[in-house]
Amino acid sequence: MPKRDKVLVVGTTSDYIDWIQNTCPGRVLFMTDQEVRINAKEDSPVPEDELILPLTDLVNTMSKKPAIVLSHVFSELKHHLELWNQSLSGIICFDCEFLELTARIASVKGLEYPSVQAIRNCRDKFVSKKIWQENGVLCPKTLPVNSAEDAVRFLSESENGIVLKPFYGSGSELVFRCRTPEECNHAFNTIKDGLRKRCSKPLFLKSSSEEHLMMAEQFIPGPEYSCDCIIDEDRVRMIRLTRKIKSSNQPFGTISGYMLPAILPANIGHDSLKEAIRKGAKALGVSRGLCMVDFILGVHYPFLIEMTPRPGGDCLPFLLKEAGNLDILSLALDFAENKPIDLNGSTPANLHVGLRIHASKSGVFKGYDTSLLADENRLKQIHIIRQPGHEILLPPDDYDSWLIGHMIIEPNSSSYPETQCFTIGKRLQMEIE
């Protein structure tokens, strides 16, 4: 009997598993962290489609005992493939903390995926910018920081202030803008304490820059964007381009939403952006990848902030599906198997916004009421990810639990779309005690 091909998805979340199970049944073998499966509210895949392992513990141990960890992973994977008569036709990862494990599996199994070194170059935000600077790729100036005094000295050289952040991580977690020495002191101590509390989280596990505590980065004023793109040697194909929405009453770096499609200024066209991404990927060692890129538009040029070989997550897959009927998760599977990617018609004609729903205070989530949104025709989708009883802590104590879900909104004009969306969002009533 011929073996059944499977795309291996390493370490994703239960909602992604459920999405892929519904859209691509039987196509994927999920390597799932056991804590994800224990806490999932969605139905489990059939046994042949899921291999459950203690991935978080394994990744935490891999830096110290890589041979033992990898031997265990490959033994379990080999057993599963033989038991169910399966073979691997591709590999993909949607979560930063499991990218290196994915690269190691791909290398041994002969599957196309960025190298371990390329993953490390991408994940360490200081290393990536150092490499970019050495290769003429425009990005913020950076400095490794071991004391608040280091940060204050760097601040004195930076006209618009600086950003203090961990080397590793995701999103706005433990990211602070500093404009005064006092803010540098506060941010340094907050990040130092936060990293100590997160030492068991694989998202913050370092494989480089281990001799330093954190990094400082030149603050670049300007609108911030995010895109997904396919990089294949010297070719860059844009999948999506979104502008990030930020709110002044949220912690620095918090993304309140995304606008799709985004329009670049006339003096910074798509060609110059794609050339910056091409050079940035080549410098980091990514010759082929489905990548998310964050960048800030300066007056004349894009400044690269981060490049990661995975598509953007959070509410972005839902936004792409609702606005342009593009299933980025299915597309990622096609990419992993080297299948043709058709992007025709996937850019929406009308502006859509993915608005993230954040709790306004700490406490216990009791539920929500949408009655004030009943007649709101601009609201296309509302997705709540929390159940009653969920405990909420606000940043900087916790950057995950205060996210309650998202809305997909189609503003009725291009005039003040952010204001329209924030006004709609305020009509969702949440009960938190």
C-alpha positions in Angstrom: 0.0 0.0 0.0 1.5 3.4 -0.9 2.3 5.8 1.9 0.0 8.7 2.5 1.7 12.1 2.2 1.3 14.6 5.1 2.5 18.1 5.7 4.0 18.2 9.2 2.8 21.3 11.2 5.0 21.7 14.2 3.6 23.1 17.4 0.7 25.2 16.5 -2.4 26.3 18.5 -5.7 24.5 18.8 -7.7 27.1 16.8 -5.3 26.8 13.9 -5.5 23.0 14.1 -9.3 23.2 14.0 -9.2 25.6 11.0 -6.9 23.3 9.0 -8.9 20.2 9.9 -12.0 21.9 8.6 -10.5 23.3 5.4 -7.9 20.6 4.6 -9.1 17.4 6.3 -6.5 14.6 6.3 -3.8 16.7 4.7 -1.7 17.4 7.8 0.1 15.6 10.6 0.1 17.9 13.6 3.0 17.7 16.1 1.1 19.3 19.0 2.3 20.4 22.5 0.5 18.3 25.1 -0.5 21.4 27.1 -2.3 22.7 23.9 -4.2 19.5 23.5 -5.1 19.4 27.3 -6.5 22.9 27.2 -8.1 22.9 23.8 -11.9 23.6 23.5 -11.9 22.4 19.9 -12.3 18.7 18.8 -9.1 16.7 18.5 -7.9 15.4 15.2 -8.2 11.7 14.6 -5.2 9.8 16.1 -3.4 9.3 12.8 -3.4 13.1 12.2 -1.8 14.2 15.5 1.4 13.4 17.4 1.2 14.8 20.9 4.6 15.6 22.6 5.7 17.8 25.5 7.1 20.3 23.0 7.5 23.2 25.4 9.6 21.1 27.7 11.6 19.6 24.8 12.4 23.0 23.4 13.5 24.3 26.8 15.8 21.3 27.1 17.1 21.4 23.5 19.6 24.2 24.1 21.4 22.1 26.8 20.8 18.6 25.5 20.1 18.8 21.8 21.1 15.2 20.9 18.8 13.7 23.6 15.8 15.9 22.6 16.1 15.4 18.9 16.6 11.6 19.3 13.3 11.5 21.3 11.5 13.7 18.7 12.7 11.6 15.7 11.9 8.3 17.5 8.4 9.4 18.2 7.9 10.8 14.7 9.3 7.6 13.1 7.0 5.4 15.2 4.0 7.5 14.2 4.8 7.5 10.5 5.4 3.8 10.4 2.2 3.0 12.5 0.0 5.0 10.1 1.9 4.3 6.9 2.6 8.0 6.3 5.4 10.0 4.7 6.2 13.7 4.9 5.7 15.9 1.9 6.5 19.2 3.5 6.9 21.0 6.8 5.6 24.3 8.2 5.5 26.2 11.5 3.3 29.0 12.6 4.8 29.8 16.1 8.1 31.5 16.7 9.2 29.3 19.6 9.1 26.1 17.5 10.8 27.5 14.4 14.3 26.1 15.3 12.9 22.6 16.1 11.1 22.7 12.7 14.3 23.6 11.0 16.1 20.7 12.7 13.4 18.2 11.7 13.4 19.5 8.1 17.2 19.2 7.8 17.2 15.6 8.9 14.1 14.6 6.8 15.4 16.4 3.7 12.4 18.8 3.6 12.7 22.3 2.2 12.8 24.9 5.0 15.1 27.7 6.2 18.3 26.5 7.9 18.8 26.5 11.7 21.3 29.4 11.3 18.8 31.4 9.3 16.1 30.9 11.9 18.5 32.1 14.6 19.4 35.1 12.6 15.8 36.0 12.3 14.7 35.3 15.8 17.5 37.3 17.5 16.4 40.9 16.9 19.9 42.3 17.6 21.6 39.8 15.4 19.2 40.4 12.5 19.8 44.1 12.6 23.5 43.8 12.9 23.6 41.5 9.8 21.3 44.0 7.9 23.6 46.9 8.8 26.6 45.0 7.6 24.9 44.3 4.3 23.5 47.8 3.7 19.9 47.0 4.6 18.2 50.0 6.2 17.0 49.3 9.8 17.2 51.0 13.2 20.6 51.3 14.9 21.0 49.0 17.9 23.1 48.3 21.0 23.3 45.4 23.4 22.4 46.6 26.9 23.5 45.2 30.3 22.6 48.2 32.5 20.3 51.2 32.6 23.4 53.3 32.1 24.0 51.6 28.8 20.5 52.6 27.7 20.9 56.2 28.9 24.1 56.6 26.9 22.4 55.2 23.8 19.5 57.6 24.4 21.9 60.6 24.4 22.9 59.6 20.8 19.3 59.1 19.5 17.3 62.2 18.4 13.8 60.6 18.7 14.3 58.4 21.7 15.0 54.6 21.9 13.2 51.4 22.3 14.2 48.8 24.9 13.2 45.2 24.2 14.3 41.6 24.7 16.5 39.9 22.1 13.8 37.3 21.6 10.1 37.4 21.9 7.0 38.4 19.9 4.8 41.4 19.5 4.9 44.2 22.1 5.8 42.0 25.0 8.3 43.8 27.3 8.9 46.5 24.7 9.2 50.1 25.9 9.9 53.4 24.3 12.2 55.7 26.3 12.6 59.4 25.9 14.2 60.3 29.3 16.8 58.7 31.6 14.1 58.0 34.1 12.1 56.0 31.4 15.3 54.1 30.6 15.7 53.1 34.2 12.1 52.0 34.6 12.0 50.1 31.4 15.4 48.4 32.0 14.2 47.1 35.4 10.8 46.1 34.1 12.3 44.1 31.3 14.9 42.5 33.5 12.3 41.4 36.0 9.9 40.3 33.2 12.6 38.1 31.6 13.4 36.5 34.9 9.7 35.5 35.3 9.6 34.2 31.7 12.8 32.1 31.8 10.8 28.9 31.3 8.9 30.2 28.2 10.5 29.0 25.0 9.5 32.2 23.2 12.2 34.0 25.1 14.8 31.2 25.1 18.1 32.5 23.6 20.4 30.7 21.3 22.6 33.8 20.7 23.3 37.1 22.5 23.6 35.1 25.7 26.2 37.4 27.1 23.8 40.4 27.2 20.5 41.1 29.0 18.5 43.0 26.4 18.8 45.4 23.5 18.3 49.1 22.7 17.0 50.2 19.3 16.8 53.6 17.7 13.2 54.8 17.6 12.1 55.5 14.0 9.1 57.8 13.7 6.6 56.9 11.1 3.7 54.6 10.3 4.2 50.8 10.9 3.3 48.1 8.5 3.3 44.4 8.3 3.3 42.1 5.3 3.4 38.4 4.3 5.5 37.5 1.3 6.9 34.5 -0.5 10.7 34.7 -0.9 12.2 32.4 -3.5 15.8 33.2 -4.2 15.8 36.7 -5.8 12.0 36.9 -6.2 9.6 38.4 -3.7 5.8 38.0 -4.1 3.6 40.0 -1.8 0.7 38.1 -0.2 -0.7 40.9 2.0 0.2 44.4 3.0 -1.4 45.8 6.1 -1.0 49.0 8.1 -0.9 48.6 11.8 -3.4 50.6 14.0 -2.1 51.8 17.3 -3.9 53.6 20.2 -2.3 56.1 22.4 -4.0 54.7 25.5 -2.4 51.2 25.1 1.1 50.1 26.2 3.8 51.1 23.7 4.0 48.7 20.7 0.5 47.2 21.3 -1.2 46.7 17.9 -4.9 47.5 18.1 -5.7 46.4 14.6 -4.7 46.0 11.0 -5.9 47.8 7.9 -6.2 45.8 4.6 -5.3 46.7 2.0 -2.6 49.3 2.9 -1.5 52.0 0.6 2.1 53.0 0.4 3.1 56.7 -0.2 3.8 57.6 -3.9 7.5 58.0 -3.1 7.9 54.5 -1.6 6.5 52.0 -4.1 6.1 48.3 -3.9 9.3 47.7 -5.9 11.5 49.5 -3.4 9.8 47.6 -0.5 10.3 44.3 -2.3 14.0 45.1 -2.9 14.5 45.9 0.8 12.9 42.6 1.7 14.9 40.7 -0.9 18.2 42.1 0.4 17.1 41.5 4.0 16.2 37.9 3.5 19.4 37.2 1.5 21.5 38.7 4.3 19.8 36.5 6.9 20.2 33.4 4.9 16.6 32.9 3.9 16.7 31.7 0.3 13.1 30.3 0.3 10.5 31.1 2.8 6.9 32.2 3.6 7.8 35.2 5.7 6.2 37.9 7.8 8.0 41.3 7.7 7.4 44.3 9.9 8.7 47.6 8.8 8.4 51.4 9.5 8.1 53.9 6.7 10.6 56.7 7.1 10.4 59.8 5.0 11.9 58.2 1.9 12.7 54.6 2.7 11.3 51.5 4.6 13.2 50.6 7.7 13.1 46.8 8.4 12.2 45.9 12.0 11.7 42.1 11.9 11.6 39.2 9.5 10.3 35.8 10.5 9.8 32.7 8.3 6.1 32.2 9.1 2.9 34.0 8.1 1.4 36.7 10.4 -0.9 35.3 13.0 -3.3 36.8 15.5 -6.4 38.1 13.7 -4.6 38.3 10.3 -5.7 34.9 8.9 -9.3 35.8 9.7 -8.9 39.3 8.1 -7.5 37.8 4.9 -10.2 35.2 4.7 -13.1 37.7 5.3 -11.7 40.5 3.1 -10.2 38.7 0.2 -11.2 35.0 0.6 -7.5 34.1 1.0 -6.8 31.2 3.3 -3.3 31.8 4.4 -3.1 28.6 6.4 -4.0 26.5 3.3 -1.6 28.6 1.3 1.2 27.8 3.7 0.6 24.1 3.2 0.7 24.6 -0.5 4.0 26.4 -0.1 5.4 23.7 2.1 4.7 21.1 -0.7 6.0 23.4 -3.4 2.6 23.6 -5.1 1.7 26.6 -7.3 0.4 29.7 -5.4 -2.4 31.6 -7.0 -2.9 35.1 -5.5 -5.1 36.5 -8.2 -8.2 38.2 -6.8 -7.0 37.9 -3.1 -6.5 41.7 -2.6 -9.8 43.1 -1.3 -11.4 46.0 -3.3 -12.8 47.6 -0.1 -10.9 48.5 3.0 -11.3 46.0 5.9 -10.0 46.2 9.5 -9.1 43.5 11.9 -9.7 45.1 15.3 -8.2 43.3 18.3 -10.3 43.2 21.5 -8.3 43.9 24.7 -9.6 43.9 28.3 -9.5 47.3 30.0 -8.8 45.9 33.5 -7.5 42.8 35.3 -10.0 40.3 36.8 -12.1 37.3 35.8 -13.8 37.3 32.4 -17.5 36.6 32.9 -18.8 37.0 29.4 -19.8 39.5 26.8 -22.9 41.2 25.3 -23.3 42.0 21.6 -26.8 43.5 21.7 -25.5 47.0 21.0 -24.0 45.7 17.7 -27.1 43.9 16.5 -27.8 46.4 13.7 -24.2 47.2 12.8 -23.8 46.2 9.2 -20.1 47.3 9.1 -19.3 44.4 11.5 -18.5 41.3 9.5 -17.2 39.0 12.1 -16.6 38.8 15.8 -14.4 36.1 17.3 -14.0 35.7 21.1 -11.2 33.3 22.2 -11.9 33.4 25.9 -14.4 31.4 28.0 -16.1 32.6 31.2 -13.7 32.1 34.1 -10.7 33.2 32.2 -8.3 35.2 34.4 -7.0 38.5 33.0 -3.8 40.2 33.9 -2.7 43.4 32.2 0.8 44.2 30.8 3.5 44.2 31.8 2.5 41.3 34.0 0.9 39.4 31.2 0.6 40.2 27.5 -1.5 37.2 26.5 -4.4 37.0 28.8 -5.8 40.5 28.2 -6.5 39.7 24.5 -10.1 38.6 24.3 -10.6 38.2 20.6 -11.1 40.3 17.5 -13.6 41.9 15.1 -13.5 42.2 11.4 -15.0 45.5 10.2 -15.6 47.0 6.8 -15.8 50.8 7.3 -18.4 52.5 5.1 -15.8 54.9 3.7 -12.1 55.6 3.8 -12.7 58.6 6.0 -11.4 58.0 9.6 -11.6 54.2 9.4 -9.7 53.9 12.7 -12.3 56.1 14.5 -15.2 54.1 13.0 -13.7 50.8 14.2 -12.8 52.0 17.7 -16.4 53.4 18.1 -17.8 50.0 17.0 -15.4 48.2 19.3 -16.6 50.2 22.3 -20.1 48.9 21.8 -19.0 45.3 22.7 -19.8 45.0 26.4 -17.6 42.8 28.5 -18.2 41.7 32.0 -15.0 41.5 34.1 -15.0 41.1 37.9 
